[in-house]
Amino acid sequence: MYCFYKMATVDKSFIHLPGFNTLTNALAIQNDGKAIIGGGFSAYNGATRQRIARLNVDGTLDISFDSSSGFSPGTVREIAIQKNGKIIAGGSILNSYDGNAIQNIVRINADGTFDGTFNSNPGIAGTVFAITIQPDGKILVGGEFNSYAGTAAERIVRLNTDGTIDNTFNSNPGFDAIVFSLNIQSDGRIIVGGSFESYGATAVKRIARLNPDGSIDNTFNSNPGFNNTVRAVKLRFDGKMFVGGNFTSYKGTTVEHIALLNANGNLDTTFVSDPGFNNNPEALHNQRDGKIIAAGDFTSYGGTAVGYLARLNIDGSLDTTFYSGPGFNDQIEDMEVRPNGKILVVGSIEEFNGIAVAIGVAQLYGSPLMPIRGESVRLAILSNSDDLSTSESFEIPIADTPAQTPGSISLASSAILVRKPDGTIGSINVT
């Protein structure tokens, strides 16, 4: 059996209405598949959850994670999960968690209780937009702030595992404007994206690379950079990076809200995004086949309507096989793709292709799983199939057997069974 997702469709098993009572902003998935979601909400399906909640794999509320006291007031804008299962959450106007005084950043135990061993007080003097955990456990934080625990820190700071400031990271005088994105390369260097135009005395327009000690990496040839804000960066396995944001050009070349950069900071001109999105992506995901999934505040790509979610081919063209229809009804703030290809999104959403989803959160059947081991057999759908379109072929690895879900196919004796996106069973003929 092998999961075969023809197009992105709603995972109806994840829908539990009405959902959150207002906007969701941040998302992180645990190793066990449970999802930590943050925002400005105060309830999920009628249960009190103050700005943070954990959902089970099926979308139901995980009552073992008690955040009924939670944050007050404010909005959770970023979440990161440590290897030990503890949760780092940051945002704006977050003054307390579970009755404990904090300032815009906190560490929460795996059961939702306050972790008093994280020494962050008096915390971040401003808003947290980005949190990334290094392989050594140290924590990079970016946003719109100028100090941490009373120590000057201009829009970026690195913390030790206990929450104290890491003085070996020399970022002062840091960035002159907001940091929205932080990514750590395999060599420890840090890709930073945002609305800034300088780092210390060095001109760096909206994207920069720092060395592990916080100094600027002058080998990253990004100047004169992007003409507007970078909102998201996603590193690729080959060292290249996708960049999304409000920009329309990079180093004088037109790139509409998304671009692919080489590892040295130069534009990869094989990826063409002119014309591209009509507004900014907020989250990006690399598929193993080289395609990129983007989610955000856009409604078209290259003049073709897309509903806040799109997949692009390796050359930058729109992948029109991803889904058909209007897509989502409103902006996506964050996105994660599960190992089985399902796409989890949060934001201002309430429906996908006319199907009501839980307010603020939805899960889609996404891209096909790529064969990674074992042998494969090629299947061709004949014209007398009633369940799938004609003249299509695909491969399934005979040693790869994930649980059957809508959109999957199953070898059952001499027959091929198809579980269609609506959940019913059909069949196809095979040559």
VOGU-3710 file (C-alpha; in Angstrom, 3 decimals, decimal comma):
1> mycfykmatv> 0,000/0,000/0,000  1,307/3,471/-0,884  -0,160/6,918/-0,275  -0,981/8,549/-3,609  -2,186/12,137/-3,328  -3,400/13,425/-6,684  -4,325/16,883/-5,416  -4,489/18,721/-2,109  -7,839/17,941/-0,494  -9,276/18,491/2,973
11> dksfihlpgf> -8,529/15,843/5,580  -12,075/15,634/6,938  -11,001/13,447/9,850  -9,112/16,471/11,244  -12,144/18,793/11,211  -13,649/19,519/14,624  -15,950/22,533/14,452  -16,049/25,328/15,341  -12,305/25,395/16,137  -10,512/28,387/17,627
21> ntltnalaiq> -12,421/31,524/18,549  -10,030/33,872/16,722  -6,857/34,100/14,653  -4,003/31,609/15,000  -0,425/32,667/14,249  2,131/29,975/15,059  2,563/26,223/14,659  5,045/23,517/15,624  4,694/19,733/15,360  6,075/17,402/18,036
31> ndgkaiiggg> 7,845/14,128/17,245  4,679/12,252/18,238  2,659/14,193/15,648  0,792/16,403/18,096  0,624/20,076/17,096  1,346/23,085/19,298  -0,638/26,103/18,060  -0,320/29,691/19,236  -2,157/32,938/18,573  -4,496/35,441/20,182
41> fsayngatrq> -7,316/32,968/20,905  -8,859/32,072/24,248  -10,732/28,867/23,374  -10,761/25,795/21,130  -14,144/24,170/20,582  -15,442/25,826/23,733  -12,570/24,724/25,993  -10,547/27,565/27,504  -7,045/27,726/26,058  -5,236/31,032/26,493
51> riarlnvdgt> -3,119/31,788/23,395  -1,611/28,282/23,163  -3,065/24,783/22,731  -1,978/21,294/21,770  -3,996/19,228/19,314  -3,858/15,471/18,906  -2,997/13,951/15,529  -6,717/13,749/14,697  -7,307/17,453/15,475  -9,022/16,958/18,839
61> ldisfdsssg> -7,863/18,988/21,829  -5,129/17,323/23,888  -6,468/17,798/27,402  -3,209/16,510/28,925  -1,671/19,848/27,890  -3,333/22,322/30,226  -3,044/25,924/29,077  -6,402/27,067/30,451  -4,579/29,767/32,462  -1,988/30,223/29,735
71> fspgtvreia> -0,862/33,629/28,556  -2,370/36,948/29,540  -2,734/39,153/27,594  -1,097/39,282/24,136  -0,431/37,040/21,127  1,861/34,037/20,633  3,714/34,573/17,349  6,384/31,866/17,349  6,858/28,385/18,818  9,886/26,068/18,875
81> iqkngkiiag> 10,184/22,623/20,460  13,350/21,452/22,176  14,697/17,902/21,897  13,476/17,158/25,439  9,917/18,116/24,472  9,866/21,469/26,241  8,350/24,357/24,317  9,781/27,840/23,741  7,029/30,359/22,927  7,371/34,033/22,115
91> gsilnsydgn> 5,221/36,893/20,929  3,904/40,320/21,804  2,421/41,798/25,003  2,848/38,459/26,800  3,070/39,535/30,427  2,285/36,318/32,266  1,970/32,570/31,800  0,000/30,435/34,244  0,141/33,341/36,674  3,934/33,748/36,432
101> aiqnivrina> 5,395/37,070/35,290  7,163/36,888/31,924  7,996/39,281/29,103  7,289/38,000/25,604  9,219/34,725/25,899  8,757/31,646/28,079  9,593/27,946/28,291  6,726/25,544/28,924  6,996/21,962/30,118  5,614/19,175/27,942
111> dgtfdgtfns> 2,439/19,046/30,061  1,744/22,759/29,586  3,000/23,937/32,973  5,368/26,862/33,444  9,098/26,009/33,432  10,638/28,107/36,194  14,174/26,892/35,370  14,257/29,059/32,236  15,849/32,293/33,447  14,366/34,799/31,021
121> npgiagtvfa> 13,171/37,570/33,344  12,851/40,422/32,644  12,674/38,938/29,162  12,347/40,533/25,734  11,656/44,268/25,542  9,547/44,058/22,389  8,041/41,452/20,053  9,392/37,980/19,220  8,843/36,855/15,622  11,438/34,079/15,221
131> itiqpdgkil> 12,827/31,313/17,448  15,274/28,675/16,227  17,025/26,038/18,332  20,599/25,152/17,408  21,858/21,543/17,412  23,747/22,321/20,648  20,518/23,411/22,313  21,218/27,140/22,290  18,263/29,306/21,291  18,310/32,055/18,647
141> vggefnsyag> 15,600/34,693/18,995  14,714/37,417/16,509  12,094/40,136/16,331  11,462/43,786/17,091  13,259/44,373/20,407  16,308/46,158/21,774  17,131/44,240/24,948  16,936/40,882/26,694  16,926/40,597/30,481  18,211/44,172/30,646
151> taaerivrln> 21,131/43,569/28,264  21,226/45,415/24,920  20,240/43,116/22,052  19,172/44,722/18,782  16,573/42,454/17,135  18,627/39,278/17,621  19,956/37,409/20,644  21,244/33,934/21,451  20,326/32,247/24,716  21,919/29,402/26,601
161> tdgtidntfn> 19,770/26,352/27,335  18,867/27,768/30,755  17,571/31,030/29,276  20,555/33,208/30,187  22,086/35,359/27,476  24,952/33,797/25,499  27,697/36,404/25,660  29,824/34,525/23,099  27,344/35,651/20,435  28,486/39,191/19,620
171> snpgfdaivf> 25,542/40,780/17,855  25,775/44,353/19,121  25,059/46,722/17,540  22,687/44,316/15,746  20,031/44,929/13,114  18,378/48,302/12,544  14,865/46,858/11,953  12,728/43,731/12,438  14,031/40,156/12,143  11,276/37,840/10,881
181> slniqsdgri> 13,203/34,685/9,973  16,140/32,675/11,367  17,648/29,557/9,756  20,752/27,641/10,794  22,920/26,084/8,109  24,637/22,735/8,638  27,952/24,572/9,186  26,443/26,678/11,983  26,141/29,908/10,016  22,831/31,730/10,379
191> ivggsfesyg> 20,581/33,092/7,610  18,574/36,082/8,830  15,643/37,673/7,013  13,579/40,740/7,861  12,953/44,416/7,152  16,441/45,610/8,194  18,944/47,487/6,032  22,052/47,170/8,179  23,784/44,962/10,735  26,101/47,037/12,858
201> atavkriarl> 27,908/49,264/10,384  27,433/46,856/7,458  24,723/47,435/4,835  22,593/44,280/4,455  19,206/44,766/2,875  16,592/42,357/4,258  18,821/39,253/4,212  22,170/38,488/5,817  24,349/35,601/6,900  26,059/35,601/10,279
211> npdgsidntf> 28,938/33,484/11,464  28,330/31,268/14,530  29,903/33,945/16,767  27,465/36,617/15,567  29,824/38,451/13,226  28,707/39,271/9,699  29,680/36,771/6,991  31,015/38,945/4,183  31,252/35,967/1,786  27,447/36,066/1,413
221> nsnpgfnntv> 26,987/38,317/-1,616  23,515/39,697/-1,006  23,982/43,417/-1,580  22,108/45,454/-2,663  19,627/42,836/-1,470  15,830/42,813/-1,583  13,785/45,972/-2,126  11,311/45,091/0,647  10,771/42,835/3,659  11,775/39,163/3,807
231> ravklrfdgk> 9,169/37,147/5,745  10,340/33,544/5,286  13,497/31,634/4,352  13,737/27,882/3,752  17,102/26,179/3,342  17,430/23,482/0,697  19,511/20,304/0,997  22,039/21,608/-1,573  22,750/24,820/0,349  20,467/26,971/-1,761
241> mfvggnftsy> 17,599/28,814/-0,084  14,084/29,885/-0,997  13,143/33,355/0,193  9,619/34,772/0,439  8,348/38,213/1,379  6,958/41,581/0,347  9,744/42,259/-2,149  9,564/42,532/-5,948  13,277/42,595/-6,793  16,628/41,200/-5,659
251> kgttvehial> 19,864/42,966/-6,608  17,945/44,749/-9,361  16,345/41,623/-10,878  12,552/41,237/-10,749  11,463/38,455/-8,373  7,874/38,788/-7,247  7,623/37,782/-3,595  9,690/34,581/-3,933  13,264/33,864/-5,029  15,854/31,099/-4,982
261> lnangnldtt> 19,344/32,093/-3,869  22,554/30,170/-4,276  24,620/29,365/-1,189  26,869/32,383/-1,898  23,935/34,811/-1,957  23,664/35,198/-5,714  20,302/34,780/-7,423  19,614/31,385/-8,993  18,226/32,468/-12,347  16,957/28,968/-13,213
271> fvsdpgfnnn> 14,051/29,670/-10,828  11,901/32,334/-12,485  9,259/34,182/-10,437  8,489/37,035/-12,842  5,532/37,246/-12,683  5,187/35,614/-9,274  2,922/36,036/-6,258  0,786/39,145/-5,814  1,591/39,298/-2,095  3,906/37,758/0,456
281> pealhnqrdg> 4,355/34,113/1,483  4,575/33,578/5,243  5,797/29,956/5,238  7,724/27,718/2,820  8,331/23,966/2,593  10,784/22,056/0,380  9,586/18,795/-1,124  12,070/16,010/-1,800  11,395/16,303/-5,537  12,600/19,928/-5,539
291> kiiaagdfts> 9,176/21,550/-5,616  8,334/24,249/-3,081  5,045/24,731/-1,198  4,244/28,323/-0,231  1,541/29,608/2,107  0,706/33,171/3,038  -1,294/36,263/2,090  -1,327/35,870/-1,710  -4,243/35,156/-4,057  -2,466/34,690/-7,387
301> yggtavgyla> 0,769/33,469/-8,939  1,775/34,556/-12,405  -1,753/35,845/-12,919  -3,379/32,502/-11,995  -5,707/32,530/-8,984  -4,478/30,552/-5,964  -6,103/30,611/-2,540  -3,283/31,478/-0,115  -1,519/28,154/-0,851  0,485/27,097/-3,896
311> rlnidgsldt> 3,126/24,656/-5,083  5,812/25,696/-7,541  7,871/23,538/-9,864  11,669/23,566/-9,743  11,791/26,198/-12,504  9,432/28,560/-10,664  6,343/27,786/-12,716  3,044/27,128/-10,947  2,248/23,460/-10,345  -1,381/23,367/-11,491
321> tfysgpgfnd> -1,773/19,716/-10,398  -1,537/20,682/-6,712  -5,220/21,530/-6,335  -8,109/23,048/-8,239  -10,741/25,436/-6,924  -10,618/28,602/-4,846  -8,394/27,173/-2,092  -8,508/28,823/1,320  -10,760/31,772/2,080  -8,200/33,873/3,958
331> qiedmevrpn> -4,568/34,326/4,965  -2,310/31,519/6,207  0,116/32,531/8,962  2,152/29,331/9,358  2,480/25,864/7,809  4,111/22,526/8,555  4,208/19,413/6,347  4,096/16,055/8,088  6,330/13,112/7,071  3,275/11,474/5,417
341> gkilvvgsie> 2,787/14,521/3,186  -0,200/16,013/5,014  -0,144/19,807/5,182  -1,113/21,526/8,433  -1,858/25,256/8,303  -2,960/27,973/10,742  -4,223/31,493/10,177  -7,458/33,358/9,473  -8,880/30,371/7,596  -12,402/28,944/7,817
351> efngiavaig> -12,776/26,918/4,607  -10,902/25,226/1,757  -12,537/24,827/-1,648  -15,891/25,609/-0,060  -15,548/22,957/2,663  -15,795/24,321/6,220  -12,722/23,610/8,349  -12,078/24,372/11,999  -11,566/28,101/12,485  -7,860/28,845/12,473
361> vaqlygsplm> -6,539/25,368/11,600  -6,841/22,863/8,743  -5,104/19,766/7,460  -4,879/18,732/3,811  -3,824/15,598/2,031  -0,803/16,927/0,256  1,964/15,887/-2,054  2,782/12,255/-2,876  5,323/10,400/-0,805  8,454/9,871/-2,880
371> pirgesvrla> 9,884/6,317/-3,202  12,930/6,162/-0,985  13,614/2,445/-0,583  12,855/-0,954/-2,069  11,695/-1,778/-5,567  8,848/-0,074/-7,377  6,218/-1,058/-9,905  4,695/1,247/-12,491  0,913/1,357/-12,641  -1,081/2,867/-15,485
381> ilsnsddlst> -4,733/3,818/-15,136  -6,862/2,588/-18,033  -9,628/4,514/-19,728  -12,345/2,284/-18,202  -11,526/3,383/-14,659  -14,398/5,204/-12,999  -12,377/6,466/-10,050  -9,372/8,306/-11,440  -8,646/10,225/-14,617  -7,254/8,419/-17,636
391> sesfeipiad> -3,777/8,259/-19,091  -1,940/8,706/-15,812  0,839/6,589/-14,409  2,684/6,428/-11,119  5,083/4,224/-9,216  4,675/2,508/-5,866  7,520/1,011/-3,828  6,592/-2,512/-2,778  8,538/-2,197/0,501  6,856/1,013/1,633
401> tpaqtpgsis> 3,521/0,443/3,386  2,135/3,454/5,293  -1,384/3,320/6,717  -4,054/3,724/4,100  -5,569/7,196/3,894  -7,805/8,947/1,359  -5,900/9,212/-1,880  -3,923/6,016/-1,292  -3,778/2,768/-3,252  -3,559/-0,751/-1,902
411> lassailvrk> -2,376/-3,966/-3,525  -4,920/-6,588/-2,449  -4,258/-9,969/-4,108  -4,756/-9,333/-7,851  -6,810/-6,169/-7,435  -5,830/-2,557/-6,865  -8,109/-0,742/-4,473  -8,338/3,028/-4,342  -9,437/5,027/-1,353  -10,680/8,204/-2,963
421> pdgtigsinv> -10,416/11,727/-1,453  -14,016/11,488/-0,218  -13,076/8,382/1,770  -14,971/5,815/-0,327  -13,363/2,722/-1,872  -13,059/2,226/-5,605  -10,825/0,266/-7,959  -8,638/0,661/-11,024  -7,429/-1,616/-13,766  -3,697/-2,060/-14,199
431> t> -1,404/-2,856/-17,116
//
